[in-house]
Structure formats: structure tokens, C-alpha cells
């Protein structure tokens, strides 16, 4: 199944070279999403020498697999910040995110990024969800948002139970086109960007990163990788989720510009997209903890829900994206115990949080101490504010370890493994993660994640081995796709009986 997002499929290609030598720089940025590329631009404009290493193509991670929505609220609600912290912090969050959306608009206006201002709708389609929507309306008002109530939403969206919360002045864009645009601006300002340059060794103390074809020595290292590489304390506080998206040509009624979130038994986000004379309907939902669900089933539920509401239509694009939730609702931004800078814990709000993170770290790398950066510092520890999230994450890791080390998930023989099938095989006292490709080629790798030793689970949609503990993902041949793991899963040579 092709899992290229609508954004990546329609945006222009970047085509930067891969790193092929040893270089030195002021700041090394690992990760070419919206966080890393924005930071590269800001630092280059300050006159700093910058090298950015991207493992794949610019924007190919969470940025190019997002919703393309920009908003000052949060997916978990501003009321969660007000309750875990206080109303003052909630106001700071909204103000910081609002300023970041304005910043994106200032850059997007110079290129064809599909940027448009629109309203953000949040409403319940079941009585059980109505109280939460009312609570969020109150929190948004108290946080200084331009928000109102409306009894209706555009057709053919599902009808709200009572009122819909309408947050005005939000925005949408084409995220892949945007990040490609600002990458070009960063290069014009003097930054060096390298694609297909995966970091395979990272010495955080020496501030040195190596790829297969070169190395970078820096004064400062920034891990703009959605979750930091290697072991970091914040990983123990962040549950890892994956959410699914689909796009299809818009053939029926057009609800028009807007970010539409509706809540019932499931939660869905819907928007439209106009690009180069074509119109698409984009639907996102079915968020689950990584490695603990059936990916194909999640996509089927999402497609069924969109078809039920908008009528039959052929899906043209399917994809998913990973997100990491912080324990207390705020992201982790800044220098951590390793001496490197990190930016993580964005939940599903990463397009705006990534922009905020780049702005904060650019200030910090100039020796300044922005106020909001103090709130988001990685070294904070908030057991009261984030205790439940931390317990949930520890519980997920513990259950995965117990389930996978004390029980056998599958006992299939390699000889009976059909094309496009996978299995955890027990042989010679070891576990192997096996997959047979459509052409019959057999891949067998270690089933143990190289990050902290949990066992991987198969993702049938994206043909990958995913770790449920901290979000590392691997291709069938064991190479790293993303996550905190740096080393690949070791290939196994097996005799097929």
C-alpha cells in the first residue's frame, strides 16, 4: 500500500546533496522538518554557520505527514494546560502559538504554500462529549482567544449537539511546500542542508555526528528529530501515538475553508485542500498507541467514517504520522542533560510547536533566555502535573516487555510465511522478526529494538517493525526509519526448512 501523504505527493521536490566529507560548523541540526529547517533559517540570518542533516528528504517525517492546520489552541485542549498549570500559563501558550502562526504567514506569503486564514471549529456529535467542548470554550475565552459559539456548521459536516465552538483567525497551508520554501531561504542565507544523510553515530559529549559518508563536528548540536536520538530522560514521560490520514478528490458539497474537529465515540479532523486547480477532502483520525493496534483496521475505520459523512469516493492518498505527548502538556524545548538541544513532546500540534521551538532555540543559542523557554525546559520535572501520563507510558512499556518476553506472539514457520506476511519466529533460542516481500524475498532481523530492548511489532500499512515503548521504527531489512534508535536491527541469516 502506498503511504505517501497528499502534501508530499503534490509539493515540489527539494534535491539537496548528501554529506560526503567531514565538516565543522557552529551549529549542527539533526532533522529536516519544520523545527530544524526554521531554526536553520533563523540561525543563518544571525550569521551563524549551520549544517542540517536530514535522514531522508526535507519534510518527509512528521511535517509532511501532518494535517496542514495551524492554530493557537491545542489538540488536547487549552483547558488541560489551565488545569495542569494555571490560567496564566494557558494565556502564554495561546499567545506564543498565535505569534508562531503569524510568523509562518510572514514567510508563506512569499511563495505558493497554500496559506489561508480560516476558522477552527470544535464540537460534539454526542452528548458524552458536550461537557468537554463547553469546558474548552470557557478556557479559550479566559486565555484571550477570539472565540464564539455557533449553532450550525457548514454542510455536509455532521450536526453539532448544541453549540459549536468557533475559534477565529486560524490558518491552513501546504506544509511540505512551506518547509521546502523555507529550506531554500535557509540556503540563501548561508546554511548547508544535506538530505539522505542519516546520523549513524552521535557523540553528544564531543558534539560530533557521523553519517555513512561523512561527519560533522559542531560547537552545538540540536536534535530536531521529533524525539531525541539515543537515551533521554524525557522519553520515559512521553506516550507514543500514531494517527492516520486520508485524502480524496472533493466531488460533493464543499464545507469551505476551516479546521473542523468533531468528537463522538471517535475524534476526527476534516479540512479541504485546493492545490493547482484541484480540490481534495482530507480526513484524519484513529489515534492509537504505537505498536498496540491494527494499522489496516484503523485506516478502514477512518475511510468508513469519511464515506458515511461525505458519500462514496475513491481515496487517493493514505498516510500516518507519529506524535509524542509530554507528561504535563507543554513541549520539551532547549538544552537537556546531554548538553544538546532537543525539541519534542508536541503531541499532534507540531507544526506550530515546531515553529515556536525554533524561535526559542534560536534565542537560546544566542545566549538569551526567553521567558517561555523557561517553562518548556527539558529538565523540568512535574510529577503532579504529568503523573498520569508518566504512569501510562511506564505501563505501556511494562506490558510490552511482559507480553513479548514471557509469551509467544506467533509460532509460524518460515517455510510457510506467504508473500507480504510477517511473524515473530522463535528459532535456536532467539526471536526473529521475519517478513516475506511480494517478490518472495525473505527478511529476518532481530526482534529486539536497539534503543532500550523492547520487542518490535509489525505495521502492515507501512511495512515496518515498530517499537511500542519509545517509538523507534525499522524497515524489513532492519534499517532505522525514525525514532530514538540509532543502530539498525541486526540482519539474521536463517535456513528455511
C-alpha positions in Angstrom: 0.0 0.0 0.0 1.4 3.4 -1.0 1.5 5.6 2.1 2.6 8.9 0.6 0.7 11.9 2.0 -1.2 14.4 -0.1 1.3 17.0 0.9 4.4 15.1 -0.1 2.7 13.9 -3.3 1.9 17.4 -4.6 4.8 19.5 -3.3 7.9 20.3 -5.3 11.0 18.1 -4.7 14.0 19.6 -2.9 17.0 17.6 -4.1 19.8 18.6 -1.7 23.1 16.7 -1.8 24.1 14.1 0.8 27.0 14.8 3.1 30.2 13.4 1.5 33.0 14.9 3.7 34.0 15.8 7.2 33.0 19.4 8.1 32.8 21.6 11.1 30.2 24.2 12.0 28.8 26.4 14.8 25.5 24.6 15.0 24.6 21.1 13.7 20.9 20.5 13.3 19.7 16.9 13.0 16.3 16.7 11.4 14.8 18.5 8.4 11.2 19.0 9.4 9.6 22.4 10.2 11.6 22.7 13.5 15.0 22.1 12.1 14.6 24.0 8.8 13.1 27.0 10.6 15.9 27.0 13.1 18.5 26.7 10.3 16.9 29.8 8.6 16.9 31.9 11.8 20.5 31.0 12.8 21.8 31.6 9.2 20.1 35.0 9.3 22.0 35.7 12.5 25.3 35.0 10.8 25.9 31.6 12.4 27.4 28.7 10.4 24.8 25.9 10.2 24.8 22.3 8.9 21.5 20.4 8.8 21.4 16.7 8.3 18.2 15.0 7.2 18.0 11.2 7.1 15.5 11.2 4.1 14.2 14.2 2.3 13.3 17.6 3.7 9.9 17.4 5.3 9.5 13.7 4.9 8.8 13.0 8.5 6.0 14.4 10.7 5.9 17.7 8.8 5.0 16.2 5.5 2.6 13.7 7.1 0.6 16.3 9.2 -2.8 17.9 8.8 -1.5 21.2 7.5 -3.6 23.0 10.1 -2.2 25.9 12.1 -4.0 27.0 15.3 -3.4 28.7 18.7 -5.3 26.1 20.6 -4.2 22.5 21.4 -5.4 19.1 20.3 -5.7 18.1 23.9 -7.4 21.4 24.7 -6.2 24.7 26.3 -8.2 23.6 29.4 -5.7 20.8 30.0 -2.9 23.5 30.4 -5.1 25.6 32.6 -5.9 22.7 34.9 -2.4 21.2 35.0 -0.6 24.6 35.3 -2.8 27.7 35.6 -4.7 30.2 33.5 -1.6 32.4 33.2 0.4 29.6 31.5 -2.6 28.9 29.3 -2.6 32.5 28.1 1.2 32.3 27.5 0.7 29.1 25.4 -2.0 30.7 23.3 0.0 33.9 22.8 3.1 32.0 21.8 1.3 29.8 19.3 -0.6 32.8 17.9 2.7 34.6 17.2 4.1 31.5 15.6 1.1 31.3 13.1 1.8 35.0 12.3 5.4 34.1 11.7 4.5 31.3 9.3 2.2 33.6 7.4 5.0 36.2 7.0 7.2 33.5 5.3 4.5 31.7 3.4 3.3 34.9 1.8 6.4 34.9 -0.3 5.7 31.5 -2.0 2.9 29.2 -3.2 2.3 27.4 0.1 -1.5 27.4 0.0 -1.6 29.6 3.2 -5.1 30.8 4.1 -6.8 32.2 7.2 -9.9 30.3 8.4 -12.0 29.4 11.4 -11.4 26.5 13.7 -14.5 24.5 14.7 -14.7 22.2 17.7 -17.9 20.5 18.6 -19.5 17.4 20.0 -21.7 15.0 18.0 -22.6 13.0 21.1 -24.0 14.1 24.5 -21.0 12.4 26.2 -18.6 14.9 24.6 -20.6 18.0 25.0 -19.3 18.9 28.5 -15.7 18.8 27.4 -16.5 21.1 24.5 -18.2 23.6 26.9 -15.1 23.4 29.2 -12.8 24.2 26.3 -14.9 27.2 25.2 -14.5 28.7 28.7 -10.8 28.0 28.7 -10.3 29.6 25.3 -12.2 32.8 26.5 -10.1 33.0 29.6 -6.9 32.6 27.5 -7.8 35.6 25.4 -8.9 33.9 22.2 -11.3 35.3 19.7 -13.9 32.7 20.1 -17.7 32.4 19.7 -20.5 29.9 19.7 -22.5 28.9 16.7 -25.5 26.5 16.4 -24.5 25.2 13.0 -21.5 24.1 10.9 -21.1 24.0 7.1 -22.7 21.2 5.1 -22.1 18.3 4.8 -20.3 18.0 8.2 -22.2 16.2 11.0 -24.5 18.4 13.0 -23.3 19.5 16.4 -25.0 18.6 19.7 -25.9 22.1 21.0 -23.3 24.7 20.0 -20.0 24.5 18.1 -17.0 26.5 19.4 -15.7 28.7 16.6 -12.1 30.0 17.1 -11.5 32.7 14.6 -8.3 33.8 12.7 -6.6 30.4 12.5 -4.9 29.1 9.3 -4.1 26.3 6.9 -1.3 25.7 4.4 0.5 23.1 2.4 3.2 22.0 5.0 5.5 20.2 2.6 5.6 23.1 0.1 6.2 25.5 3.0 9.1 23.6 4.5 10.7 23.3 1.0 10.3 27.0 0.6 12.0 28.0 3.9 14.7 25.4 3.2 15.5 27.4 0.1 15.5 30.6 2.2 17.9 29.0 4.7 20.4 28.0 2.0 20.2 31.5 0.5 21.1 32.8 4.0 24.1 30.6 4.2 23.0 27.3 5.8 24.2 24.0 4.5 21.5 21.4 4.1 22.1 17.7 3.4 19.5 15.1 2.5 19.7 11.3 2.7 22.4 11.8 5.4 21.2 9.7 8.3 23.2 10.0 11.5 24.5 6.6 12.5 26.8 7.7 15.3 26.3 10.5 17.7 28.8 11.6 20.3 26.9 14.1 22.4 29.8 15.0 24.6 32.2 15.6 21.7 29.4 17.3 19.7 30.2 15.0 16.7 27.8 13.2 14.4 28.7 10.7 11.7 26.8 9.5 8.6 27.7 6.7 6.2 29.7 9.2 4.1 30.9 12.0 6.3 30.9 13.6 9.7 30.1 16.9 11.3 31.9 18.5 14.3 30.0 21.3 15.9 30.0 23.7 18.9 26.3 23.0 19.5 24.0 20.1 18.4 20.3 20.4 18.0 18.1 17.3 17.7 15.1 18.5 15.8 14.0 14.8 15.3 10.6 14.8 16.9 12.1 12.7 19.6 15.7 12.9 20.6 18.2 10.3 19.4 19.6 7.8 21.9 18.5 7.7 25.5 17.0 10.8 27.1 15.0 11.1 30.3 12.1 12.8 28.6 11.4 9.6 26.6 10.1 8.0 29.8 7.5 10.7 30.1 6.1 10.6 26.6 3.5 8.2 25.3 3.9 7.5 21.6 0.9 7.6 19.3 0.2 7.1 15.6 -2.7 8.8 13.8 -4.0 8.1 10.3 -4.8 10.4 7.4 -6.6 10.0 4.0 -7.3 12.4 1.1 -9.6 12.0 -1.8 -10.8 14.3 -4.6 -13.6 16.6 -3.4 -16.7 15.7 -5.5 -19.6 16.5 -3.3 -20.6 19.5 -1.1 -17.6 21.7 -0.1 -17.6 22.8 3.5 -15.1 25.5 2.6 -12.0 26.7 4.4 -11.9 25.6 8.0 -10.3 23.3 10.6 -13.2 21.0 11.6 -12.8 18.9 14.8 -15.8 16.8 15.8 -16.0 14.5 18.8 -18.2 11.4 19.3 -17.2 7.9 20.0 -14.1 8.7 17.9 -12.4 12.0 17.2 -11.9 13.3 13.6 -10.3 16.3 11.9 -11.5 17.3 8.5 -10.4 20.0 6.1 -10.3 20.7 2.4 -7.3 21.5 0.2 -7.1 23.4 -3.0 -3.9 22.9 -4.9 -3.0 23.6 -8.6 -6.7 23.7 -9.6 -7.7 20.6 -7.8 -9.8 20.2 -4.6 -9.4 17.4 -2.0 -11.1 16.4 1.1 -8.6 15.5 3.9 -9.6 13.4 7.0 -7.5 12.5 10.0 -8.3 10.3 13.0 -7.9 6.9 14.6 -5.1 7.8 17.0 -3.7 4.8 18.9 -0.6 4.0 20.9 2.2 2.8 18.6 2.5 -1.0 18.1 -0.6 -1.9 20.0 -3.2 -1.7 17.3 -4.1 -3.0 13.8 -3.0 -0.3 11.4 -5.1 -1.6 8.5 -8.2 -1.7 10.7 -7.6 1.9 11.8 -7.4 3.1 8.2 -10.6 1.2 7.3 -12.5 2.8 10.2 -11.3 6.3 9.1 -12.3 5.7 5.5 -15.7 4.4 6.6 -16.4 7.4 8.8 -15.5 9.8 6.0 -17.6 7.9 3.4 -20.5 7.8 5.8 -20.5 11.6 6.2 -19.4 12.8 2.8 -20.6 10.0 0.5 -18.7 7.4 -1.6 -15.4 8.5 -3.1 -12.1 6.9 -4.1 -9.3 7.5 -1.6 -6.2 8.8 -3.5 -3.7 9.1 -0.6 -3.2 7.3 2.7 -0.6 8.0 5.4 0.1 8.2 9.1 2.1 10.3 11.5 3.7 9.7 14.8 3.4 12.0 17.8 4.8 12.2 21.3 2.8 13.7 24.2 4.6 15.4 27.0 3.7 14.4 30.6 2.4 17.9 31.6 1.0 19.3 28.3 3.9 21.6 27.5 6.7 20.6 25.0 10.3 20.0 25.9 12.5 22.7 24.3 16.1 23.6 25.0 19.3 22.2 26.3 18.9 18.8 28.1 21.2 16.9 30.4 23.3 15.6 27.5 24.4 19.2 26.6 22.5 19.0 23.3 19.3 20.9 22.4 16.1 18.9 21.9 12.6 19.8 20.8 9.9 17.2 21.5 6.6 16.4 23.2 4.5 18.3 20.6 1.5 15.9 20.6 -0.4 16.5 17.3 0.3 20.2 17.4 3.8 20.0 15.9 3.6 22.5 13.0 3.1 25.4 15.4 5.1 24.0 18.3 8.0 23.2 15.9 8.0 26.9 14.8 7.8 28.0 18.5 10.7 25.6 19.3 12.9 27.0 16.5 12.3 30.6 17.7 13.1 29.7 21.3 16.2 27.7 20.5 17.5 30.5 18.1 17.3 32.9 21.1 18.9 30.5 23.5 21.8 29.7 21.1 22.4 33.5 21.0 22.8 33.4 24.8 19.4 34.8 25.6 16.7 33.3 28.0 13.2 33.8 26.6 10.6 33.5 29.3 8.5 30.8 27.6 11.7 28.8 27.1 12.0 28.5 30.9 8.5 26.9 31.1 9.5 24.4 28.4 13.0 23.5 29.6 13.6 19.7 29.3 15.0 19.5 32.8 11.7 20.3 34.5 10.1 17.5 36.4 6.3 17.8 37.2 5.1 14.6 38.8 1.9 16.3 39.9 1.1 17.8 36.5 2.2 14.9 34.5 2.0 11.9 36.8 -0.8 10.1 35.0 0.9 10.4 31.6 4.1 9.1 33.1 2.3 6.1 34.7 0.6 5.3 31.4 3.9 5.3 29.5 5.6 3.1 32.1 2.6 0.8 31.9 2.8 0.5 28.1 6.5 -0.3 28.3 6.0 -2.8 31.1 3.1 -4.6 29.4 5.0 -4.8 26.1 8.0 -6.3 27.9 5.9 -8.8 29.8 3.8 -9.7 26.8 6.7 -10.2 24.4 9.3 -11.7 26.6 7.1 -14.1 28.7 4.7 -15.1 25.9 5.0 -16.1 22.3 3.1 -14.0 19.8 3.3 -16.3 16.8 4.7 -19.7 16.1 4.7 -19.7 12.4 7.4 -21.5 10.4 9.5 -19.5 7.9 8.8 -22.0 5.2 5.0 -21.3 5.4 5.4 -17.5 5.5 3.4 -16.2 2.5 4.4 -13.1 0.5 3.5 -9.9 2.4 3.2 -11.8 5.7 5.2 -11.2 8.8 5.8 -13.2 12.0 7.9 -13.3 15.1 9.8 -16.6 14.7 11.4 -18.5 17.6 14.5 -20.5 16.4 17.6 -21.6 18.2 16.6 -19.9 21.4 16.2 -16.5 19.8 13.4 -14.4 18.4 13.5 -13.2 14.8 11.2 -10.6 13.1 10.5 -12.1 9.7 8.8 -10.6 6.6 8.4 -12.0 3.1 8.3 -9.4 0.4 5.8 -9.6 -2.5 8.6 -11.0 -4.8 9.3 -13.8 -2.3 12.5 -12.4 -0.7 12.7 -13.2 3.0 13.9 -10.6 5.5 14.8 -11.7 9.0 16.1 -9.3 11.7 16.4 -9.2 15.4 13.1 -8.6 17.1 14.7 -6.5 19.9 14.7 -2.7 19.4 18.2 -1.3 19.6 17.1 1.6 21.7 16.1 0.0 25.1 15.4 -3.6 24.3 11.6 -3.8 23.8 10.3 -6.1 21.1 9.1 -4.7 17.8 5.6 -5.2 16.3 4.6 -5.3 12.7 2.9 -2.4 11.0 1.0 -3.8 8.0 0.2 -0.5 6.4 3.7 1.0 6.3 5.6 -2.3 6.1 7.7 -1.6 9.1 8.7 -3.0 12.5 7.5 -0.5 15.2 8.6 -0.4 18.8 5.7 0.3 21.2 7.9 1.5 24.0 9.5 4.7 22.7 8.5 4.9 19.0 11.5 3.6 17.0 10.6 2.2 13.6 12.6 0.0 11.2 12.3 -1.2 7.7 12.0 -5.0 7.0 15.8 -5.2 6.4 16.3 -3.6 9.9 17.4 -0.1 8.8 16.1 2.7 11.0 13.2 4.8 9.7 12.8 7.1 12.7 12.6 7.2 16.5 15.2 7.4 19.2 17.1 4.3 17.9 20.3 5.0 16.0 21.5 1.4 15.3 19.6 -0.9 12.9 18.0 -4.2 13.8 20.7 -6.8 13.1 20.1 -9.0 10.0 19.7 -12.7 10.6 20.8 -15.5 8.3 18.4 -18.3 8.6 17.9 -21.7 6.9 14.4 -22.1 5.7 13.2 -25.6 6.3 
